[in-house]
Amino acid sequence: MYYFRWLLGFLHLLIWGSIILVHAIPAPDPVQCNRTICTLSSSYGAWGDRKDCSVKSVVYPTTEEELRSAVAHANKNKLKVKVVSKFSHTIPKLACPSSLGHDSLLISTAKYDSGIEIDSVNLAVTADAGVALRDVIDKVEEAGLSLVAAPYWEGVSVAGMISTGAHGSSWWGKGGAVHDHVIGLSMIVPGNESEGYAKVKQIGAQDQLLNAAKVSLGILGVISKVKLSLERGFKRSITYNFTSDSSIENNYMEHGKKYEFGDITWYPSKHTAVYRYDSRVPMDTPGDGINDFLGFQSNEILISKSVRASEKLFESTKSVNGECTLADTTLWYKKQIGNGLKNNGQIFTGYPVVGRQGKMQTSGSCLYSPKTRIDASCAWDPRIKGLFFYESTAMFTATKFGDFIKDVKKLRDLKPENFCGIDHYNGFLIRYIKASKAYLGQSEDSIVVDFNYYRADEASTPRLNQDVMEEVEQMAFFKYGARPHWAKNRNLAFLKVQSHPRAP
């Protein structure tokens, strides 16, 4: 009876919240300083090791020259330096310059975010390092052009996006990884005294250094500008097919070949696969839809806190049934609203949903808000004690992925409800990434699998069905040799990563 009452209450909040126009509170600045030291935080509220990242000082350049001067200062004074954007959405501590703090400088690109230059003749856009992906897309679309590749989450800067290997889903053309659409960049590197301790290096499309620089994790230097290739503007048509998971291991290859931007979301406990039929269509195709993915929408703070409280209750009471109720509710609701697709920009009325590339390729509406609203946020905003989770991401050689699916099914079939804790987030998101020339990119056509799951408030608190989730991780990374996404995963995923011919 408790679950029934909770389910009714949750649905009431969820449906009512989706009808009202909701705006999120502004995201917190990831860097906070007092009189003695600054602290860099993850947007999720805690790094993988749950330890703070302390730095001696932070600077906010607004121009390329100010950015160069900051690097010069660090070089001259032998400081360890890293760069962070206004988003700070990586899970590992890639932006943390030092574990000590007293010998470090943090450069924030939060205010170096205004320069966007469109070259319509040569189909290219050049943006300052700190420019938000959404700002680039909007500017490009205004010019009647489209950026082909983008990650599903738009809360990233252009430099951070390419540096960490961010991607969407595609085996077509140049592929779904954004760095494979980079045709040039500017990087600030250390110099000698006569060079002013730092210099700007221009790296063009034919320069072999580009393959090292475009996915470099902030190690080779500080990216100041990024140049991306564009195409003439186009629309996309998206349909989600909720169906049986009986043939995923046989269908995934053909699905990636047939649909330019296709993906598959798998909910093992529900024996359900959701095939995304996603292809480009001509600009004169009727439709003004948007992709406002449910997980990235503004949520009433009460909803986010209630879901987290329910998760904690299910975990503490070891209630698998409770997690499965939550998984059932989430999947049902996603099906009713087309997972956030909106035919006319307001509501979902049916498939297919057709819209311009810039409105369909990425989402993150919870990022944008008037400062007067304090009743909603991104669901994981650490200030509201909402969702708190891990995210594991593994990149498989395409031909091996079917066997991984078969192994997970064997594990699932022992007790399907053990996977409800994954399914009430977003199940297994299966995407397609093409072989890349980037040295830290994927060396062959690959399948990427993401799955999220509950993270306890205390590191020592075991998770419900933790053994099952860790078995899936171990199969992925150890049995099948999957490679970790640089900006996600627990530390386990990076064990012996140097042994891979090229890790993503």
C-alpha positions in Angstrom: 0.0 0.0 0.0 2.9 2.4 0.8 4.2 2.0 -2.8 0.8 2.6 -4.3 0.4 5.9 -2.3 3.9 6.9 -3.1 3.4 6.2 -6.8 0.2 8.3 -6.9 2.0 11.2 -5.2 5.0 11.0 -7.4 2.9 10.9 -10.6 0.8 13.9 -9.3 4.0 15.9 -8.8 5.6 14.8 -12.0 2.6 15.5 -14.2 1.7 18.8 -12.5 5.3 19.9 -12.7 5.4 19.1 -16.5 2.3 21.3 -17.1 3.5 24.3 -15.3 6.3 26.3 -16.9 9.3 25.6 -14.7 12.6 27.4 -14.6 15.7 26.2 -12.7 17.7 28.2 -10.2 21.1 29.2 -11.7 23.8 26.6 -11.4 26.4 27.4 -8.7 29.8 28.6 -9.6 32.1 25.6 -9.4 34.9 27.7 -7.9 34.4 29.2 -4.4 37.1 31.2 -2.6 37.7 32.5 0.9 40.6 34.7 2.1 43.1 32.0 2.0 42.2 29.3 -0.6 39.8 28.4 -3.4 37.9 25.2 -3.8 36.9 23.6 -7.1 33.7 21.5 -7.0 32.0 19.1 -9.5 28.5 20.1 -10.6 27.4 16.8 -9.0 28.6 17.9 -5.5 31.4 15.4 -5.0 34.4 14.1 -7.0 35.0 10.4 -7.4 37.2 10.3 -4.4 34.9 12.6 -2.4 37.9 14.9 -1.6 38.0 18.6 -2.2 40.1 20.1 -4.9 41.9 23.1 -3.3 43.9 25.7 -5.3 45.9 28.7 -4.2 44.2 31.1 -6.6 41.9 31.4 -9.6 42.0 33.9 -12.5 39.2 34.8 -15.0 40.6 35.9 -18.3 38.3 37.6 -20.8 40.6 37.6 -23.8 43.1 35.4 -25.5 45.9 37.7 -24.3 44.8 37.6 -20.7 44.6 33.8 -21.0 48.2 33.8 -22.4 49.3 36.0 -19.5 47.8 33.6 -17.0 49.7 30.7 -18.5 52.9 32.8 -18.5 52.5 33.7 -14.9 52.1 30.0 -13.9 55.1 29.0 -16.0 57.3 31.8 -14.6 56.4 31.0 -11.0 56.5 27.2 -11.5 52.8 26.7 -10.6 50.8 23.7 -11.6 47.9 24.9 -13.7 44.6 23.5 -15.0 41.6 25.0 -16.7 37.9 24.8 -15.8 34.8 26.2 -17.5 31.7 27.6 -15.8 30.1 24.1 -16.0 32.6 21.7 -14.3 30.7 18.5 -15.4 33.5 16.0 -15.5 33.4 13.2 -12.9 37.2 12.6 -12.5 39.3 15.5 -11.3 40.6 16.5 -14.7 40.5 20.2 -13.8 42.2 19.9 -10.5 45.8 21.1 -10.8 47.3 19.7 -7.6 46.5 17.6 -4.6 48.3 20.0 -2.4 46.8 23.3 -3.4 49.5 25.7 -2.4 51.5 25.4 -5.6 48.6 25.7 -8.1 46.7 28.1 -10.3 43.2 27.5 -11.7 42.2 29.3 -14.9 38.5 29.7 -15.4 37.1 30.3 -18.9 33.7 31.4 -17.4 34.3 35.0 -18.7 36.1 34.1 -21.8 32.9 33.1 -23.5 31.8 35.7 -26.1 33.8 35.2 -29.3 31.9 33.2 -32.0 32.8 33.7 -35.7 30.9 32.1 -38.5 32.6 31.4 -41.9 29.6 30.7 -44.1 31.7 30.3 -47.2 34.0 27.7 -45.8 31.4 26.1 -43.5 33.2 26.7 -40.2 32.7 28.3 -36.8 35.5 29.5 -34.5 34.7 30.0 -30.8 36.5 31.1 -27.7 37.3 28.2 -25.3 34.7 29.1 -22.7 31.8 29.6 -25.1 28.8 27.4 -24.2 27.8 24.7 -26.7 24.3 26.1 -26.8 25.5 29.6 -27.7 27.6 28.1 -30.6 24.6 26.1 -31.9 22.2 29.0 -31.8 24.6 31.3 -33.6 25.3 28.6 -36.3 21.6 28.0 -36.8 20.9 31.7 -37.2 23.3 31.6 -40.2 21.3 28.8 -41.8 24.0 26.2 -40.9 24.2 23.2 -38.6 26.8 21.6 -36.3 26.6 17.9 -37.0 27.9 16.4 -33.8 27.1 17.3 -30.2 26.9 15.5 -26.8 23.4 14.8 -25.5 24.0 17.2 -22.6 24.6 20.8 -23.7 26.1 22.1 -20.4 29.7 22.1 -21.7 32.2 24.6 -23.1 33.6 24.1 -26.6 37.1 23.5 -25.3 36.1 21.2 -22.5 33.8 19.3 -24.8 36.5 18.4 -27.3 39.3 17.9 -24.7 37.4 15.1 -22.9 36.1 13.3 -26.0 32.4 14.3 -25.6 30.1 12.7 -28.2 26.7 12.1 -29.5 25.8 9.0 -31.6 26.6 8.3 -35.2 28.7 6.0 -37.4 27.9 8.2 -40.4 30.2 10.9 -42.0 32.8 12.1 -39.6 31.0 10.3 -36.7 29.4 11.3 -33.5 32.4 12.5 -31.5 32.7 16.3 -31.6 36.5 16.3 -31.7 36.3 14.6 -35.1 34.7 17.7 -36.5 37.5 20.0 -35.3 39.4 21.5 -38.2 41.7 23.8 -36.2 42.4 25.2 -32.8 44.7 27.7 -30.9 46.6 26.4 -27.9 48.6 28.4 -25.4 51.8 26.6 -24.4 54.7 27.4 -22.1 57.5 29.5 -23.7 61.0 30.6 -22.6 61.7 34.0 -21.1 62.3 35.7 -24.5 58.8 34.5 -25.6 57.2 36.0 -22.5 56.9 32.5 -20.8 53.9 31.5 -22.9 52.9 31.7 -26.6 49.9 31.0 -28.8 50.3 28.1 -31.2 48.0 27.8 -34.2 47.2 24.2 -35.2 45.5 23.7 -38.5 43.6 20.8 -40.1 46.7 19.4 -41.8 48.9 19.7 -38.8 49.7 16.3 -37.2 49.6 18.0 -33.8 45.9 18.4 -34.2 45.4 14.6 -33.5 47.2 15.1 -30.2 45.7 18.4 -29.2 42.0 18.1 -29.8 41.5 15.4 -27.2 44.3 16.2 -24.7 42.6 16.4 -21.2 44.2 19.8 -20.6 47.7 18.2 -20.5 49.4 19.7 -23.6 48.4 23.3 -23.0 45.4 25.6 -22.7 43.0 25.7 -25.7 42.0 29.2 -26.4 40.0 28.8 -29.6 38.3 26.0 -31.4 37.3 25.8 -35.1 34.6 23.3 -36.0 33.3 22.2 -39.4 29.7 22.9 -40.3 27.1 21.7 -42.9 24.2 23.5 -44.5 21.2 23.6 -42.1 19.0 20.5 -41.9 16.2 19.0 -39.8 15.9 15.7 -38.0 13.0 13.3 -37.6 12.9 11.3 -34.4 10.7 8.3 -33.4 11.2 6.2 -30.2 10.1 2.5 -30.6 9.4 0.9 -27.2 9.7 -2.8 -27.8 11.1 -6.2 -26.7 14.8 -6.5 -25.9 14.9 -10.0 -27.3 17.1 -9.2 -30.3 19.3 -6.3 -29.2 22.5 -8.4 -29.7 21.5 -9.1 -33.2 20.1 -5.7 -34.2 22.5 -3.2 -32.8 24.9 -3.2 -35.8 22.2 -2.7 -38.4 20.5 0.0 -36.3 23.7 2.1 -36.3 24.1 1.7 -40.0 20.5 2.5 -40.9 19.9 5.6 -38.7 22.4 8.5 -38.9 21.8 9.6 -35.3 20.3 6.4 -33.9 20.7 5.0 -30.4 19.2 2.3 -28.2 18.1 2.5 -24.6 17.9 -0.9 -22.8 15.9 -1.5 -19.6 17.0 -5.1 -18.6 14.6 -5.5 -15.7 11.7 -4.6 -18.0 12.9 -6.7 -20.9 12.4 -3.5 -22.9 14.5 -1.8 -25.6 13.8 1.6 -26.9 15.1 2.1 -30.5 15.7 5.7 -31.5 14.9 6.1 -35.2 16.7 9.4 -35.9 17.6 10.6 -39.3 18.1 14.0 -41.1 15.3 15.3 -43.3 15.1 18.2 -45.7 14.6 21.7 -44.3 11.1 22.0 -45.9 9.8 19.0 -44.0 7.0 20.3 -41.7 7.7 20.4 -38.0 9.2 22.7 -35.4 9.9 20.2 -32.7 12.5 20.2 -29.9 14.3 17.6 -27.9 13.9 18.5 -24.3 15.1 15.2 -22.7 13.2 14.4 -19.6 16.4 13.9 -17.5 17.7 17.3 -18.3 14.5 19.3 -17.7 14.0 21.6 -14.8 12.5 19.7 -11.9 10.5 21.1 -9.0 12.9 20.9 -6.1 10.3 19.0 -4.1 10.2 16.2 -6.8 14.0 15.8 -6.9 14.2 15.7 -3.1 11.3 13.2 -2.9 12.8 10.8 -5.4 16.1 10.9 -3.5 14.4 10.3 -0.2 12.6 7.4 -1.8 15.8 6.0 -3.1 17.4 6.2 0.3 14.5 4.5 1.9 14.6 1.6 -0.6 18.3 1.3 -0.1 18.2 1.3 3.7 15.3 -1.2 3.8 16.8 -3.3 0.9 13.5 -2.9 -1.0 14.0 -4.2 -4.5 10.3 -3.9 -5.0 10.4 -0.2 -4.3 13.2 0.4 -6.8 11.2 -1.6 -9.4 8.1 0.5 -8.7 10.2 3.6 -9.4 11.6 2.0 -12.6 8.1 1.1 -13.8 6.8 4.6 -13.2 9.8 6.2 -14.9 9.6 4.0 -18.0 5.8 4.5 -18.3 6.1 8.3 -18.0 8.9 8.4 -20.6 6.7 6.5 -23.1 3.8 8.9 -22.5 5.8 12.1 -23.2 8.1 10.8 -25.9 11.1 11.0 -23.5 10.9 14.8 -23.7 10.3 15.3 -27.4 7.9 18.2 -28.1 6.2 18.5 -31.5 5.5 22.2 -31.3 8.0 23.2 -28.7 5.5 22.8 -25.9 4.1 19.3 -25.7 4.5 15.8 -27.2 1.6 14.9 -29.5 2.9 11.9 -31.4 5.7 10.6 -33.7 7.6 11.5 -35.7 8.9 14.7 -34.1 10.6 16.8 -36.7 12.7 19.9 -35.9 15.8 21.8 -36.8 19.1 20.2 -36.0 20.0 22.8 -33.4 16.8 22.0 -31.4 17.1 18.2 -31.7 20.8 17.4 -31.2 21.3 18.2 -27.5 19.4 19.4 -24.5 19.7 20.9 -21.0 16.8 23.2 -20.3 17.4 23.0 -16.5 20.5 25.2 -17.0 18.5 28.3 -17.9 16.6 30.4 -15.4 15.7 33.8 -14.2 17.4 34.5 -10.9 14.0 35.2 -9.3 13.0 31.5 -9.4 14.1 29.3 -6.5 11.6 26.4 -6.8 13.3 24.3 -9.4 16.7 23.1 -10.5 18.6 20.4 -12.4 17.8 17.2 -10.5 21.4 16.6 -9.4 22.0 20.1 -8.0 24.0 19.4 -4.8 22.4 22.4 -3.0 19.0 20.8 -2.9 20.0 17.2 -1.8 18.4 15.8 -5.0 19.8 13.0 -7.1 23.3 11.7 -6.4 24.6 9.0 -8.6 27.5 7.3 -10.4 27.9 7.1 -14.1 29.8 4.3 -15.8 30.7 4.6 -19.5 32.4 1.9 -21.5 33.5 1.9 -25.1 33.4 -1.5 -26.8 34.9 -2.7 -30.1 31.7 -2.9 -32.1 32.0 -6.6 -33.0 32.4 -7.6 -29.3 29.4 -5.8 -28.0 26.9 -8.5 -28.8 28.6 -11.0 -26.6 28.6 -8.4 -23.7 24.8 -8.0 -24.2 24.4 -11.8 -24.0 26.4 -11.9 -20.7 24.4 -9.2 -19.2 21.2 -11.0 -20.1 22.4 -14.1 -18.4 23.1 -12.1 -15.3 19.7 -10.4 -15.6 17.8 -13.6 -16.1 19.0 -14.9 -12.7 16.9 -12.1 -11.0 15.6 -9.3 -13.3 14.6 -7.1 -10.5 18.3 -6.6 -9.5 18.5 -4.2 -12.5 15.7 -1.9 -11.4 18.2 0.4 -9.7 19.8 1.1 -13.1 16.5 1.1 -15.0 14.9 3.9 -12.9 17.6 6.2 -14.1 18.0 5.6 -17.8 18.8 2.0 -18.2 21.8 1.2 -20.6 22.2 4.0 -23.2 23.8 2.5 -26.3 25.4 4.9 -28.8 27.6 4.7 -31.8 31.1 6.3 -32.2 33.2 6.2 -35.4 36.9 5.4 -35.5 39.0 8.6 -34.9 42.4 9.8 -35.8 42.8 11.5 -32.4 45.5 9.9 -30.4 43.2 9.7 -27.3 40.2 8.9 -29.4 38.7 5.6 -30.3 40.8 3.6 -32.8 37.9 1.7 -34.4 34.2 1.9 -34.8 32.8 1.5 -31.3 29.7 1.1 -29.2 29.4 3.3 -26.1 27.3 2.2 -23.1 26.3 4.6 -20.3 24.5 3.6 -17.1 23.7 5.5 -14.0 23.0 4.2 -10.5 22.5 5.3 -6.9 25.4 6.8 -5.0 25.2 6.8 -1.2 25.8 9.9 0.9 28.6 8.1 2.7 31.4 6.3 0.9 31.3 3.4 3.3 27.6 2.7 2.8 27.0 -0.3 0.5 24.5 0.0 -2.4 21.6 -2.3 -3.0 22.6 -4.9 -5.6 26.1 -3.3 -5.7 27.5 -6.7 -6.7 25.4 -6.8 -9.8 26.4 -3.4 -11.0 30.1 -4.0 -10.3 29.9 -7.4 -12.1 28.6 -5.5 -15.2 31.5 -3.0 -14.9 34.0 -5.7 -14.6 32.7 -7.6 -17.6 32.8 -4.4 -19.6 36.3 -3.3 -18.7 38.1 -6.5 -17.9 36.5 -9.3 -19.8 35.7 -7.4 -23.0 38.5 -4.8 -22.8 36.2 -1.8 -23.1 37.8 1.6 -22.8 36.7 4.3 -20.3 35.3 7.6 -21.3 37.8 10.2 -20.0 35.2 12.4 -18.3 33.1 9.8 -16.6 33.5 6.6 -14.5 34.8 5.5 -11.1 38.6 5.0 -10.7 38.2 1.3 -11.3 37.6 1.9 -15.0 41.0 3.5 -15.5 43.0 0.6 -14.2 45.7 -0.4 -16.8 44.1 2.1 -19.2 47.6 2.7 -20.6 47.6 -0.9 -21.9 44.9 -0.1 -24.5 46.4 0.8 -27.9 44.4 4.0 -27.8 41.9 4.9 -25.0 39.0 7.2 -25.7 
